[in-house]
Amino acid sequence: MKKVLVTLLVSYSTFSFAQTFPSGKKNDFVFPGNSWEYVKDPSSQGWDAAKLTKLRQFIIDSANTTGMMVVQHGKVIFSYGDVQELSFIASCRKSVLSILFGPFVENGKINLNTTLDQLKIDDVGSLLPIEKKATIQNLLTARSGVYHEASYAGDEFAIAPKRGSVVPGTFFLYNNWDFNLVGDLFETLTGIGIYDAVDSMLARPLKMEDWNRKIQHKEGDASKSKYPAYPMWFSTRDMARIGYLMLRNGQWGDKPIVSANWVHTITTPVTTSREAKEYKAPYYLNSCYFRYFGYSYLWWVWDPPNNEGAYEGAYTAQGIFGQYITVLPALDLVIAHKTKSAYERSTSNYFTILAKLIEANNSVPVKR
């Protein structure tokens, strides 16, 4: 990965094409209507057609991608597979939830400094007094210090420190108990179900083409924890709308969905990549790309020294099997990537795909 990043950064200095961005005024940005507009000739936006063809062949030969969409300046410049199909987006659900929190934090309905003790939170077998000192903010940033088993697998519970040994807020551990509880708290404090919030706050305003409220449902083993997970099913092209909303700092057309301040907050590292990899978790280390990420409010963030060139200001949602919503502001680019989990396959080389995509873009990253 480091070699790929160095190669890309060096190669950018040789490009003569200067990328053209909208002026930055809200009315200058292009937003999709009922459907996405496709760019007929990507080379007109600085893309190497031959390299995009090679990228497509690489995906066919070497990945298990079932859907991929690349959006630049609000238009699709590359698409692969079935981008309409609804399927499980795994832990990308957490990043979607993070967006939903924004308006309620800013209007005072949710106070991120509220503790579990103040909220009278408990769970199967009870929580320890020190664990109840964790705040909502600690949950959103995976720093709760609560190492109670979650109702839903897919985290680092197996290598968690001894319960009660960590002061809340001082240690990062990718922990589904945090993520599931913070989903439950969202519903309790706002009075709105998560799926209803996605429907009203995101799917409808963003004119999602494939969202189906009826198929969304929670899952979890209540004998382990009373807080279930909230899996989500999206299409690739609707995932791209989520990414494009983030790229546009929470604005959709003339309507603010969430504030630019909240977008900045949830994509600014709270845990650095250096700190994240210090705990040497199998889940983290077996996924080499995690070594280059810090963690924010349920979003993974490129941080120093890897946030240069095309990756300046970049961040991503990610989920097991190969689900990603990646935002590269320096290229005004959004990448949505899916691998349908029902096929029992995984795309483990997504960041190679991403690197090849960036190599096909003959433009100079814009300083943010």
Backbone hydrogen bonds, N-H to C=O, Kabsch-Sander energy under -0.5 kcal/mol:
donor,donor_aa,acceptor,acceptor_aa,energy
5,L,1,M,-2.5
6,V,2,K,-2.6
7,T,3,K,-2.4
8,L,4,V,-2.3
9,L,5,L,-2.4
10,V,6,V,-2.4
11,S,7,T,-2.4
12,Y,8,L,-1.8
13,S,9,L,-0.7
13,S,10,V,-0.9
14,T,11,S,-1.6
15,F,12,Y,-1.1
19,Q,17,F,-0.6
21,F,19,Q,-0.6
28,D,25,K,-1.9
29,F,25,K,-0.7
29,F,26,K,-0.9
33,G,35,S,-1.0
39,V,76,V,-3.2
40,K,38,Y,-0.6
44,S,41,D,-2.2
45,Q,42,P,-1.9
46,G,43,S,-1.6
47,W,42,P,-1.6
48,D,360,A,-3.0
49,A,47,W,-0.8
52,L,48,D,-2.0
53,T,49,A,-2.0
54,K,50,A,-2.0
55,L,51,K,-2.2
56,R,52,L,-2.2
57,Q,53,T,-2.0
58,F,54,K,-2.5
59,I,55,L,-2.4
60,I,56,R,-2.2
61,D,57,Q,-2.6
62,S,58,F,-3.2
63,A,59,I,-1.5
66,T,338,K,-2.7
67,G,338,K,-1.5
68,M,80,Y,-2.5
69,M,336,A,-2.4
70,V,78,F,-2.9
71,V,334,V,-2.8
72,Q,75,K,-2.8
73,H,332,D,-1.6
75,K,72,Q,-1.9
76,V,37,E,-2.8
77,I,70,V,-2.4
78,F,70,V,-1.2
80,Y,68,M,-2.7
82,D,66,T,-2.0
83,V,81,G,-1.0
87,S,234,F,-2.0
89,I,232,M,-2.2
92,C,89,I,-2.0
93,R,90,A,-1.9
94,K,91,S,-1.4
95,S,91,S,-0.7
96,V,92,C,-1.8
97,L,93,R,-2.2
98,S,94,K,-1.9
99,I,95,S,-1.4
100,L,96,V,-1.5
101,F,97,L,-1.3
102,G,98,S,-0.6
102,G,99,I,-1.2
104,F,100,L,-0.5
104,F,101,F,-0.6
105,V,101,F,-2.0
106,E,102,G,-2.3
107,N,103,P,-1.5
108,G,105,V,-0.7
109,K,104,F,-0.9
110,I,104,F,-2.4
111,N,109,K,-0.5
112,L,110,I,-0.7
114,T,111,N,-2.0
116,L,134,A,-2.2
117,D,132,K,-2.5
119,L,115,T,-1.6
120,K,117,D,-1.1
121,I,116,L,-2.7
126,S,123,D,-2.9
132,K,128,L,-1.5
133,K,130,I,-1.3
134,A,131,E,-1.6
136,I,114,T,-1.5
137,Q,112,L,-2.5
139,L,135,T,-1.7
140,L,136,I,-2.4
141,T,137,Q,-1.3
142,A,139,L,-1.3
143,R,138,N,-3.2
147,Y,145,G,-0.7
151,S,227,Y,-0.6
156,E,174,Y,-2.6
159,I,156,E,-1.4
160,A,157,F,-1.5
164,G,145,G,-0.5
165,S,162,K,-2.1
169,G,143,R,-3.3
170,T,167,V,-1.9
173,L,142,A,-2.3
175,N,173,L,-0.9
178,D,175,N,-0.7
179,F,175,N,-1.5
180,N,176,N,-2.8
181,L,177,W,-2.3
182,V,178,D,-2.4
183,G,179,F,-1.2
184,D,180,N,-1.9
185,L,181,L,-2.7
186,F,182,V,-1.7
187,E,183,G,-1.6
188,T,184,D,-2.2
189,L,185,L,-2.9
190,T,186,F,-1.8
191,G,187,E,-2.0
197,A,193,G,-2.4
198,V,194,I,-2.6
199,D,195,Y,-2.1
200,S,196,D,-2.6
201,M,197,A,-3.1
202,L,197,A,-0.6
202,L,198,V,-1.6
203,A,198,V,-3.2
204,R,199,D,-2.1
206,L,202,L,-2.5
207,K,204,R,-1.2
208,M,203,A,-2.6
215,I,212,N,-1.0
216,Q,213,R,-1.0
219,E,229,A,-1.4
221,D,151,S,-2.1
222,A,220,G,-0.8
224,K,221,D,-1.7
225,S,221,D,-1.7
229,A,219,E,-3.0
234,F,87,S,-1.9
234,F,232,M,-0.5
237,R,83,V,-2.3
239,M,235,S,-2.0
240,A,236,T,-1.9
241,R,237,R,-0.7
242,I,238,D,-1.5
243,G,239,M,-2.2
244,Y,240,A,-2.4
245,L,241,R,-2.2
246,M,242,I,-1.9
247,L,243,G,-2.6
248,R,244,Y,-2.0
249,N,246,M,-1.9
250,G,245,L,-2.7
251,Q,248,R,-1.5
252,W,255,K,-3.0
255,K,252,W,-2.1
257,I,250,G,-3.1
257,I,255,K,-0.6
258,V,250,G,-1.5
263,V,259,S,-2.0
264,H,260,A,-2.3
265,T,261,N,-2.3
266,I,262,W,-2.6
267,T,263,V,-0.6
267,T,264,H,-0.8
268,T,265,T,-1.1
270,V,295,Y,-2.8
271,T,295,Y,-2.6
276,A,272,T,-2.6
277,K,273,S,-2.0
278,E,274,R,-0.6
278,E,275,E,-0.9
279,Y,275,E,-0.6
279,Y,276,A,-0.6
280,K,277,K,-1.3
285,L,281,A,-3.1
286,N,282,P,-2.6
287,S,284,Y,-0.7
288,C,286,N,-0.7
290,F,287,S,-2.3
291,R,288,C,-1.5
292,Y,289,Y,-1.6
293,F,290,F,-1.7
294,G,301,V,-3.7
295,Y,271,T,-2.8
296,S,299,W,-2.7
297,Y,266,I,-0.7
298,L,140,L,-0.6
298,L,296,S,-1.3
300,W,316,T,-2.4
301,V,294,G,-2.6
302,W,314,A,-1.7
303,D,292,Y,-0.9
306,N,303,D,-2.2
308,E,306,N,-0.5
311,Y,308,E,-2.2
312,E,309,G,-1.6
314,A,311,Y,-1.9
315,Y,327,V,-1.8
316,T,300,W,-3.1
317,A,325,I,-2.4
319,G,323,Q,-2.4
322,G,319,G,-1.6
323,Q,319,G,-2.1
324,Y,337,H,-2.4
325,I,317,A,-1.7
326,T,335,I,-3.0
327,V,315,Y,-2.8
328,L,333,L,-2.9
330,A,312,E,-0.7
331,L,328,L,-1.5
332,D,329,P,-1.1
333,L,328,L,-2.1
334,V,71,V,-2.4
335,I,326,T,-2.7
336,A,69,M,-2.7
337,H,324,Y,-2.4
338,K,67,G,-3.1
343,Y,340,K,-1.5
344,E,341,S,-2.3
345,R,340,K,-0.6
347,T,321,F,-2.5
348,S,346,S,-0.8
352,T,349,N,-0.9
353,I,349,N,-1.9
354,L,350,Y,-2.6
355,A,351,F,-1.7
356,K,352,T,-2.3
357,L,353,I,-2.2
358,I,354,L,-2.4
359,E,355,A,-2.1
360,A,356,K,-1.0
360,A,357,L,-0.7
361,N,358,I,-1.5
362,N,46,G,-2.5
362,N,360,A,-0.8
363,S,361,N,-1.9
364,V,17,F,-1.0
366,V,330,A,-2.3
